[in-house]
Amino acid sequence: MDELLILKKSKLRPSAEILIPGSKSECNRLLILNSLYSNPIRIHNLSTAEDTRVMLDALNSDTEKIDIIHAGTAMRFLTAYFSICEDRTVILTGSERMKQRPIGILVDALNALGADISYVEKEGFPPLKINGKKIHKNEIELAAGISSQFVSALMLISPKLESGLNIRLRDEPTSKPYIEMTARILKKLGVEIIENNQSIQIKPKQKIDECDWQIESDFSSASYYFSLAALSEDSEIRIGKFSKESFQGDSKVIEIYQKYFGVETRFEDDWMILKRNPDFEFKSFEIDLNDTPDLAQTIAVTAAALKIRCRLTGLKTLKIKETDRLEALCSELRKIGAESKTDQDSIELYNFFETTEIPEIETFDDHRMAMSFAPLCLKRELKIKNPKVVEKSYPNFWNDLENCFLK
């Protein structure tokens, strides 16, 4: 039987302060690069996410079978990583849901370059058998509209290939800021990259100098506190540690929550201070989240709580995440009094009604479902099923959330 967390209706402290753990997106990229280059990077503020622990365990493992459980980033990045680990054979597998998440585009690209990867069970899906070998080809064309992680996975191994790699993108990439994050990290480590319209050319680099790297806190995890601020009366929430010049695409949460929910953000050193403008007038809105799909659940729940009609588009990747996030959202939003409809690419909230029953939110083994609904406890009591699912990205979330409330 699933564990159930009861969140009583709560009130925020006048001033709350939360230190967010390191960005798992930034962290997982650096862990791959560090392993490829024999650990010249001293990484500080390492992510506490289960995804990062899984990545570390995999990179340090000498076993043939490696199980990355639910970690989608690890599956994509490690597929590319192990494909160039010469004279090593690995079976890369994961949870039942991971076995339903397509990886054929990346496998086809790597095999076209000369890798030796085959499917253990279903064609196009994990688990994979990877025979590591030297890759000589240096040019590939890739469909980028399914997952930015396919592109990033190739980019991360490119400087270790003897001739580097020229990646031609066949279509407009989704979650483009994550590709830009990968490029910025590589450039900061001294890798030469030439970007032209639909192509990314990465030059070979045999050695990376020793350096220290401070991981910025995770903006995706910070988004739930923006939701808290939007639903609060007059409380101030301080969250750290963040940079105005962030690598992270989800830093766009600052702009989105100011424009649509009246949450003002100011920086004091590396802390963000969030506070809702009490005079802000809410209006219906439509927004394209192609670059920031991980914010969709948080935005949808905030809008539902405030009874704001909205349409969120650019979300085709959400159907192949930990769950079908669009269908999951429709199902659970109805429990809190919001009618919505979805298609392959979008979700629309179009009507609101009163509910008296305490909603029991099904999380569908998806960390973002649990955390995006949690701020609703400012408005009403609710129950969250399988609350431990947050360990995937933010293990201390429930403790940090509780510390925001008056006792």
C-alpha positions as CSV (number, residue, x, y, z in Angstrom):
1,M,0.0,0.0,0.0
2,D,1.3,3.5,-0.9
3,E,2.4,5.7,1.9
4,L,0.2,8.8,2.3
5,L,1.4,12.2,3.4
6,I,-1.3,14.5,4.9
7,L,-0.6,18.2,4.4
8,K,-2.8,20.3,6.7
9,K,-3.8,23.8,5.6
10,S,-0.9,25.9,6.6
11,K,0.3,29.5,6.8
12,L,3.7,30.7,5.7
13,R,6.2,32.4,8.0
14,P,6.5,36.1,7.4
15,S,10.0,35.3,6.3
16,A,11.2,31.8,5.3
17,E,14.7,30.8,4.2
18,I,15.5,27.7,2.2
19,L,18.9,26.5,0.8
20,I,18.1,24.5,-2.4
21,P,20.5,21.6,-3.3
22,G,22.7,21.7,-6.4
23,S,21.4,21.5,-9.9
24,K,21.2,17.8,-11.0
25,S,21.3,18.9,-14.6
26,E,24.6,20.7,-14.2
27,C,25.9,18.1,-11.9
28,N,25.2,15.1,-14.1
29,R,26.9,16.7,-17.1
30,L,30.0,17.4,-15.0
31,L,30.1,13.9,-13.6
32,I,30.2,12.4,-17.1
33,L,33.0,14.8,-18.2
34,N,34.9,14.3,-15.0
35,S,34.9,10.5,-15.6
36,L,35.8,10.8,-19.2
37,Y,38.9,13.0,-18.3
38,S,40.0,11.0,-15.2
39,N,38.5,13.4,-12.6
40,P,40.3,16.8,-13.0
41,I,37.2,18.7,-11.8
42,R,36.7,19.2,-8.1
43,I,32.9,19.5,-7.9
44,H,31.3,21.5,-5.0
45,N,27.6,21.6,-3.9
46,L,26.9,18.2,-5.4
47,S,23.3,17.5,-6.1
48,T,21.6,15.3,-3.4
49,A,19.1,13.9,-6.0
50,E,18.7,10.2,-6.4
51,D,19.4,10.8,-10.1
52,T,22.9,12.0,-9.2
53,R,23.5,9.2,-6.8
54,V,22.5,6.7,-9.5
55,M,24.9,8.4,-12.0
56,L,27.8,8.3,-9.5
57,D,27.2,4.7,-8.7
58,A,27.1,3.8,-12.4
59,L,30.3,5.6,-13.2
60,N,32.1,4.0,-10.3
61,S,30.7,0.5,-11.0
62,D,32.8,-2.3,-12.6
63,T,29.9,-4.7,-13.0
64,E,28.4,-5.7,-16.3
65,K,24.8,-5.0,-15.5
66,I,24.0,-1.4,-14.4
67,D,20.5,-0.5,-13.3
68,I,19.7,3.2,-13.4
69,I,16.1,2.7,-12.0
70,H,14.1,5.8,-13.0
71,A,16.9,8.2,-14.0
72,G,16.2,9.2,-17.6
73,T,19.2,11.6,-17.8
74,A,21.5,8.8,-16.6
75,M,20.1,6.4,-19.2
76,R,20.8,8.8,-22.1
77,F,24.2,10.1,-20.9
78,L,25.5,6.7,-19.9
79,T,24.5,5.2,-23.2
80,A,26.8,7.6,-25.0
81,Y,29.5,7.3,-22.3
82,F,29.8,3.5,-22.3
83,S,29.7,3.4,-26.1
84,I,33.2,4.9,-26.1
85,C,34.6,2.9,-23.1
86,E,36.9,0.7,-25.1
87,D,37.0,-3.1,-24.3
88,R,34.1,-2.9,-21.8
89,T,30.6,-4.5,-22.2
90,V,27.7,-3.2,-20.2
91,I,24.0,-4.0,-19.9
92,L,22.3,-0.7,-19.2
93,T,18.8,-1.2,-17.7
94,G,16.2,0.5,-15.6
95,S,12.7,0.4,-14.1
96,E,9.6,-0.8,-16.0
97,R,8.7,2.8,-16.8
98,M,12.3,3.3,-18.1
99,K,11.9,0.4,-20.4
100,Q,8.9,2.2,-22.0
101,R,10.8,5.4,-22.7
102,P,12.2,5.6,-26.3
103,I,15.9,5.8,-26.9
104,G,16.2,4.6,-30.5
105,I,17.1,8.0,-31.9
106,L,20.2,8.2,-29.7
107,V,21.2,4.5,-30.3
108,D,20.8,4.9,-34.0
109,A,23.0,8.0,-34.0
110,L,25.7,6.3,-31.9
111,N,25.6,3.2,-34.1
112,A,25.9,5.3,-37.2
113,L,29.0,6.8,-35.8
114,G,30.5,3.3,-35.3
115,A,29.3,2.3,-31.8
116,D,28.1,-1.2,-31.0
117,I,24.8,-1.0,-29.2
118,S,21.9,-3.6,-29.4
119,Y,18.5,-4.0,-27.7
120,V,18.2,-6.7,-25.1
121,E,14.4,-6.8,-25.1
122,K,12.2,-4.4,-27.2
123,E,13.6,-2.6,-30.3
124,G,14.0,1.1,-29.6
125,F,13.9,0.8,-25.8
126,P,16.1,-0.1,-22.9
127,P,17.7,-2.3,-21.7
128,L,20.7,-2.0,-23.9
129,K,23.8,-4.1,-24.5
130,I,26.7,-1.7,-25.1
131,N,30.1,-3.0,-26.3
132,G,32.5,0.0,-25.8
133,K,34.8,0.8,-28.7
134,K,36.8,3.5,-30.4
135,I,34.6,5.8,-32.6
136,H,36.3,7.3,-35.7
137,K,33.5,9.0,-37.5
138,N,32.9,12.7,-36.8
139,E,29.6,13.7,-38.3
140,I,26.0,12.8,-37.5
141,E,22.5,14.0,-38.2
142,L,20.0,13.9,-35.4
143,A,16.2,14.5,-34.8
144,A,16.3,16.9,-31.9
145,G,12.6,17.4,-31.3
146,I,12.1,14.4,-29.0
147,S,14.6,15.0,-26.2
148,S,17.4,17.5,-25.8
149,Q,19.2,14.9,-23.7
150,F,20.0,12.9,-26.9
151,V,21.9,15.9,-28.2
152,S,23.6,16.6,-24.9
153,A,24.6,13.0,-24.6
154,L,26.5,13.2,-27.9
155,M,27.9,16.6,-27.1
156,L,29.4,15.3,-23.8
157,I,31.4,12.5,-25.5
158,S,32.4,14.6,-28.5
159,P,35.7,16.2,-27.2
160,K,37.0,12.7,-26.4
161,L,36.5,11.5,-30.0
162,E,39.7,11.6,-32.0
163,S,38.2,14.1,-34.6
164,G,35.5,15.6,-32.4
165,L,32.0,15.6,-33.7
166,N,29.7,17.7,-36.0
167,I,26.1,17.3,-34.9
168,R,23.5,18.4,-37.5
169,L,20.0,18.9,-36.0
170,R,17.2,18.0,-38.4
171,D,14.5,20.0,-36.6
172,E,14.1,22.6,-33.9
173,P,15.3,21.1,-30.5
174,T,13.0,20.9,-27.5
175,S,14.3,22.1,-24.1
176,K,17.0,24.1,-26.0
177,P,18.3,25.7,-22.8
178,Y,19.6,22.3,-21.7
179,I,21.6,22.0,-24.9
180,E,22.9,25.5,-24.3
181,M,23.9,24.5,-20.7
182,T,25.9,21.6,-22.1
183,A,27.7,23.9,-24.5
184,R,28.4,26.5,-21.8
185,I,29.9,23.9,-19.5
186,L,32.1,22.5,-22.3
187,K,33.3,26.0,-23.3
188,K,34.1,26.9,-19.7
189,L,36.3,23.7,-19.6
190,G,38.2,24.9,-22.6
191,V,36.4,22.9,-25.4
192,E,36.1,24.7,-28.7
193,I,32.5,24.7,-30.1
194,I,31.3,26.2,-33.3
195,E,27.5,26.7,-33.5
196,N,25.7,27.5,-36.8
197,N,21.9,27.5,-37.1
198,Q,21.1,23.8,-37.0
199,S,24.6,22.4,-36.4
200,I,27.0,22.1,-33.4
201,Q,30.6,21.4,-34.1
202,I,32.7,20.3,-31.2
203,K,36.5,20.1,-31.5
204,P,38.5,17.3,-29.8
205,K,40.3,18.0,-26.5
206,Q,42.4,15.3,-24.9
207,K,43.0,17.0,-21.5
208,I,41.1,19.2,-19.1
209,D,43.0,21.2,-16.6
210,E,42.3,20.7,-12.9
211,C,39.8,23.1,-11.6
212,D,37.1,23.8,-8.9
213,W,33.5,24.0,-9.9
214,Q,30.7,25.3,-7.7
215,I,27.3,23.8,-8.8
216,E,24.5,26.4,-8.7
217,S,21.4,25.4,-6.8
218,D,18.6,23.8,-8.8
219,F,16.1,26.2,-10.5
220,S,13.6,23.4,-11.2
221,S,13.5,22.7,-7.4
222,A,13.2,26.4,-6.7
223,S,10.0,26.6,-8.8
224,Y,7.9,25.1,-6.0
225,Y,8.7,28.1,-3.8
226,F,7.7,30.5,-6.6
227,S,4.3,28.7,-6.4
228,L,4.2,29.1,-2.6
229,A,4.9,32.8,-3.0
230,A,2.2,33.2,-5.6
231,L,-0.3,31.5,-3.3
232,S,0.7,33.5,-0.2
233,E,-0.7,36.7,1.2
234,D,2.3,38.8,2.2
235,S,5.2,36.4,3.1
236,E,8.7,36.7,1.8
237,I,10.7,33.6,0.8
238,R,14.5,33.6,0.6
239,I,16.0,30.8,-1.5
240,G,19.6,30.2,-2.3
241,K,22.1,29.9,-3.8
242,F,21.5,31.3,-7.3
243,S,23.1,33.5,-9.9
244,K,21.5,36.2,-12.1
245,E,23.6,34.8,-14.9
246,S,22.4,31.2,-14.5
247,F,23.3,28.3,-16.8
248,Q,19.8,26.8,-16.2
249,G,16.9,27.2,-18.6
250,D,14.4,26.9,-15.7
251,S,15.7,30.2,-14.4
252,K,13.0,31.5,-16.7
253,V,10.7,30.8,-13.8
254,I,11.5,34.3,-12.5
255,E,10.1,36.0,-15.6
256,I,7.1,33.6,-15.8
257,Y,6.0,34.0,-12.2
258,Q,6.4,37.8,-12.4
259,K,4.4,38.2,-15.6
260,Y,1.5,35.8,-14.8
261,F,1.4,35.5,-11.0
262,G,2.8,38.8,-9.7
263,V,5.8,37.3,-7.9
264,E,8.6,39.8,-7.7
265,T,12.2,38.5,-7.4
266,R,15.1,40.5,-6.1
267,F,18.7,39.3,-5.6
268,E,20.8,39.8,-2.5
269,D,24.2,38.3,-3.2
270,D,23.4,34.7,-4.2
271,W,20.0,34.7,-2.6
272,M,16.7,35.2,-4.3
273,I,13.9,36.9,-2.3
274,L,10.4,36.2,-3.6
275,K,7.3,38.2,-2.7
276,R,3.9,38.5,-4.3
277,N,2.8,41.9,-5.4
278,P,-0.6,42.4,-3.6
279,D,-1.9,44.7,-6.3
280,F,-1.2,42.3,-9.2
281,E,-4.2,41.6,-11.4
282,F,-4.5,38.0,-12.6
283,K,-5.5,37.4,-16.3
284,S,-5.9,34.4,-18.4
285,F,-2.7,33.5,-20.4
286,E,-1.1,31.2,-23.0
287,I,2.6,30.3,-22.8
288,D,4.9,28.2,-24.9
289,L,7.1,26.0,-22.5
290,N,9.0,24.2,-25.3
291,D,12.3,25.4,-23.7
292,T,11.2,24.8,-20.0
293,P,8.8,21.8,-19.9
294,D,9.7,20.9,-16.4
295,L,7.9,24.0,-15.1
296,A,4.6,23.0,-16.6
297,Q,3.2,21.1,-13.7
298,T,4.1,23.8,-11.2
299,I,2.6,26.5,-13.4
300,A,-0.6,24.5,-14.0
301,V,-1.2,23.9,-10.3
302,T,-0.5,27.5,-9.4
303,A,-3.0,28.6,-12.1
304,A,-5.6,26.1,-10.9
305,A,-5.2,27.2,-7.2
306,L,-5.8,30.9,-8.3
307,K,-8.5,29.9,-10.8
308,I,-6.7,31.4,-13.8
309,R,-7.6,30.1,-17.2
310,C,-4.5,29.2,-19.2
311,R,-3.0,27.1,-22.0
312,L,0.4,25.7,-21.8
313,T,2.0,24.5,-25.1
314,G,5.3,23.0,-26.2
315,L,4.9,20.0,-24.0
316,K,5.2,16.9,-26.2
317,T,8.2,15.6,-24.2
318,L,6.0,15.3,-21.1
319,K,4.2,12.3,-22.5
320,I,7.5,10.2,-22.2
321,K,8.7,11.3,-18.8
322,E,8.4,9.3,-15.5
323,T,4.7,9.2,-16.4
324,D,2.5,10.8,-19.1
325,R,2.6,14.1,-17.3
326,L,-0.2,15.7,-19.3
327,E,-2.7,12.9,-18.6
328,A,-1.6,12.8,-15.0
329,L,-2.1,16.5,-14.6
330,C,-5.6,16.4,-16.1
331,S,-6.6,13.6,-13.7
332,E,-5.3,15.3,-10.5
333,L,-6.3,18.9,-11.4
334,R,-9.9,17.7,-11.4
335,K,-9.5,16.6,-7.8
336,I,-8.8,20.2,-6.8
337,G,-11.6,21.7,-8.8
338,A,-10.0,22.5,-12.2
339,E,-11.3,21.2,-15.5
340,S,-8.6,20.8,-18.1
341,K,-8.0,19.1,-21.5
342,T,-4.9,18.0,-23.2
343,D,-3.5,16.9,-26.5
344,Q,-0.1,15.6,-27.6
345,D,1.5,19.0,-27.0
346,S,-0.5,21.1,-24.6
347,I,-2.8,21.4,-21.6
348,E,-5.6,23.9,-21.1
349,L,-7.3,24.9,-17.9
350,Y,-10.7,26.2,-18.8
351,N,-13.2,25.9,-15.9
352,F,-13.1,25.8,-12.1
353,F,-15.5,24.4,-9.5
354,E,-15.7,24.0,-5.8
355,T,-14.8,20.7,-4.1
356,T,-15.3,19.8,-0.5
357,E,-13.5,16.4,-0.4
358,I,-9.9,16.4,0.7
359,P,-8.0,15.6,-2.5
360,E,-5.7,12.6,-2.6
361,I,-3.0,13.3,-5.2
362,E,-1.7,10.3,-7.1
363,T,1.9,11.0,-8.0
364,F,2.4,8.2,-10.6
365,D,6.0,7.6,-9.5
366,D,6.7,11.2,-10.6
367,H,8.6,13.5,-8.3
368,R,7.3,16.6,-10.0
369,M,3.7,15.6,-9.5
370,A,4.3,15.4,-5.7
371,M,6.2,18.7,-5.4
372,S,4.0,20.8,-7.8
373,F,0.8,20.0,-5.8
374,A,2.4,20.5,-2.4
375,P,2.0,24.4,-2.3
376,L,-1.8,23.9,-2.4
377,C,-1.6,23.3,1.4
378,L,-1.7,27.1,1.7
379,K,-5.3,27.0,0.4
380,R,-6.6,23.6,1.6
381,E,-5.7,20.3,3.3
382,L,-4.6,17.6,0.9
383,K,-3.0,14.2,0.8
384,I,0.0,13.2,-1.3
385,K,0.5,9.5,-2.3
386,N,4.0,8.0,-2.3
387,P,5.7,11.2,-1.0
388,K,9.1,9.5,-1.1
389,V,9.1,9.9,-4.9
390,V,10.7,13.3,-4.3
391,E,14.0,11.6,-3.6
392,K,14.6,11.4,-7.4
393,S,15.5,15.1,-7.5
394,Y,15.0,16.8,-4.1
395,P,15.2,14.3,-1.1
396,N,14.8,17.0,1.6
397,F,11.8,18.7,0.0
398,W,9.2,17.8,2.7
399,N,11.5,19.1,5.5
400,D,12.3,22.3,3.6
401,L,8.6,22.9,2.9
402,E,7.7,22.4,6.5
403,N,10.3,24.9,7.6
404,C,8.5,27.5,5.5
405,F,5.3,27.3,7.7
406,L,4.3,28.7,11.0
407,K,4.3,26.1,13.8
